[in-house]
Amino acid sequence: MASNQNEGSPKKKPITIITIGMAGAGKSTFVQRINSYLHSLQPPRPPYILNLDPAVASVPFETNIDIRDTVNYHEVMKQYNLGPNGGILTALNLFTTKFDQVLDIVEKRADTVDYVILDTPGQIEIFTWSASGAIITDAIAGALPTVVAYIIDTPRTTAPATFMSNMLYACSILYKTKLPFILVFNKTDVQPHDFALEWMHDFEEFQAALATHNGTRDSEGEPTYMNSLMNSMSLVLDEFYKNLKAVGVSSMTGAGMSEFFEAVDASRAEYEREYLPDLERARSRREQTLQEAKQDSMNRLMKDLAVDRASNPEFARQDQWEVEEGEEDDDGGDMDIIDRSDDVWPGQYIDVTRARRPTGEDINWPRPG
Ligand SMILES: Nc1nc2c(ncn2[C@@H]2O[C@H](COP(=O)(O)OP(=O)(O)OP(=O)(O)O)[C@@H](O)[C@H]2O)c(=O)[nH]1
């Protein structure tokens, strides 16, 4: 594994590895394996581990932060009258409200660790398709270089249709997070992952595997609808494969660990080259949209006031700004600042025309031009 740091140069930020995978793919065993691998290095490089699965009975590693210390999943189920999945999701939502504190703690440890590892709930969609999952991912990726490790149960992926479904799922996560992505073919002690690499690199190999699979032709010898669909999808996936790294590991034996960390270390550059500029662009776009919304509201307000004055000259005459002696009569005087940071969409949109004040309270509206 390449060292993360050169003598004398400032320490690089740690890389966050978000482990995601279908239930039973081996996420927890994988986190345990990378944990023990990093401890076994000379010198040891213990990672900082966060468990985000509120429903897991026990984890085979020492966590630094554990969602179960903050939220009692069983209590959540009882209190909100929820089933197991609703309970996990609500527990994750509750934990997410504290994630700024989590991030503070992690950032404080940034000088002492090289890797931060997130183990996610077993039900993959609870993390990948929930607002909390997106908030946690964005928050951590905004603060530290981050890579997604998508754990695949290799022995259960040897059928072309299952393989494709798994890849499509991975593809959706890649496009959702836009983060550097590593396909981790786990359990290679049971099933080597060569077939998967072959299918990923040679489109025709995959099509051939598809053609030899049962049920791909109908009674008249024509490809079935599913087969045609899978053929077309495999063309789409061809583009997806170019954007990611694939490694084979066995969390059971420890095989493939150094290759995995080479892929992780290489992802740092990818994160800096592709994700960070995108993040900056998104931030400045948001900022610009906000400015435009403010300006638009202001223009509309000015226009409305000007129309009112034109149609009601008596009101306009009475509605004069009284300038106290010694007070400057400039247009850039104090304006009430409307802080909407506690609103449902903090900072997303400020519409000054909708400002509300208790009656009787003075408002220094800007003058119409
Ligand atoms: N042979 C073999 N078995 C493995 C390997 N990795 C995990 N397993 C087994 O796969 C099963 C599931 O592993 P877990 O680590 O619990 O999987 P998980 O994805 O965390 O499962 P959830 O808790 O449902 O999310 C366990 O029986 C593990 O022992 C591996 O590399 N090789």
The ligand as an SDF file (V2000), in Angstrom:
LIG
                    3D

 32 34  0  0  0  0  0  0  0  0999 V2000
  -16.7750  -17.5560    2.6190 N   0  0  0  0  0  0  0  0  0  0  0  0
  -16.8920  -16.2810    2.9220 C   0  0  0  0  0  0  0  0  0  0  0  0
  -17.9290  -15.8760    3.6780 N   0  0  0  0  0  0  0  0  0  0  0  0
  -18.0280  -14.5740    3.9730 C   0  0  0  0  0  0  0  0  0  0  0  0
  -17.0890  -13.6180    3.5190 C   0  0  0  0  0  0  0  0  0  0  0  0
  -17.4790  -12.4090    3.9630 N   0  0  0  0  0  0  0  0  0  0  0  0
  -18.5920  -12.5900    4.6810 C   0  0  0  0  0  0  0  0  0  0  0  0
  -18.9320  -13.8840    4.6910 N   0  0  0  0  0  0  0  0  0  0  0  0
  -20.1030  -14.4820    5.3520 C   0  0  0  0  0  0  0  0  0  0  0  0
  -21.2850  -13.9070    4.7830 O   0  0  0  0  0  0  0  0  0  0  0  0
  -22.2920  -13.7850    5.7790 C   0  0  0  0  0  0  0  0  0  0  0  0
  -22.7920  -12.3390    5.8380 C   0  0  0  0  0  0  0  0  0  0  0  0
  -21.7420  -11.5240    6.2900 O   0  0  0  0  0  0  0  0  0  0  0  0
  -22.0020  -10.1390    7.0320 P   0  0  0  0  0  0  0  0  0  0  0  0
  -20.6910   -9.5060    7.2070 O   0  0  0  0  0  0  0  0  0  0  0  0
  -22.8680  -10.3170    8.2030 O   0  0  0  0  0  0  0  0  0  0  0  0
  -22.8260   -9.4200    5.8910 O   0  0  0  0  0  0  0  0  0  0  0  0
  -23.4960   -7.9900    5.9370 P   0  0  0  0  0  0  0  0  0  0  0  0
  -23.5050   -7.4820    4.5420 O   0  0  0  0  0  0  0  0  0  0  0  0
  -22.8830   -7.1250    6.9680 O   0  0  0  0  0  0  0  0  0  0  0  0
  -24.9230   -8.3830    6.3530 O   0  0  0  0  0  0  0  0  0  0  0  0
  -26.0330   -7.4250    6.9610 P   0  0  0  0  0  0  0  0  0  0  0  0
  -25.7430   -7.3680    8.4320 O   0  0  0  0  0  0  0  0  0  0  0  0
  -27.2970   -8.1050    6.6200 O   0  0  0  0  0  0  0  0  0  0  0  0
  -25.8380   -6.1230    6.3260 O   0  0  0  0  0  0  0  0  0  0  0  0
  -21.6590  -14.2670    7.0920 C   0  0  0  0  0  0  0  0  0  0  0  0
  -22.0310  -15.5880    7.2990 O   0  0  0  0  0  0  0  0  0  0  0  0
  -20.1620  -14.1660    6.8230 C   0  0  0  0  0  0  0  0  0  0  0  0
  -19.4280  -15.0860    7.5580 O   0  0  0  0  0  0  0  0  0  0  0  0
  -15.9980  -14.0880    2.7070 C   0  0  0  0  0  0  0  0  0  0  0  0
  -15.1370  -13.3510    2.2440 O   0  0  0  0  0  0  0  0  0  0  0  0
  -15.9710  -15.4250    2.4430 N   0  0  0  0  0  0  0  0  0  0  0  0
  1  2  1  0
  2  3  2  0
  2 32  1  0
  3  4  1  0
  4  5  2  0
  4  8  1  0
  5  6  1  0
  5 30  1  0
  6  7  2  0
  7  8  1  0
  8  9  1  0
  9 10  1  0
  9 28  1  0
 10 11  1  0
 11 12  1  0
 11 26  1  0
 12 13  1  0
 13 14  1  0
 14 15  2  0
 14 16  1  0
 14 17  1  0
 17 18  1  0
 18 19  2  0
 18 20  1  0
 18 21  1  0
 21 22  1  0
 22 23  2  0
 22 24  1  0
 22 25  1  0
 26 27  1  0
 26 28  1  0
 28 29  1  0
 30 31  2  0
 30 32  1  0
M  END
$$$$
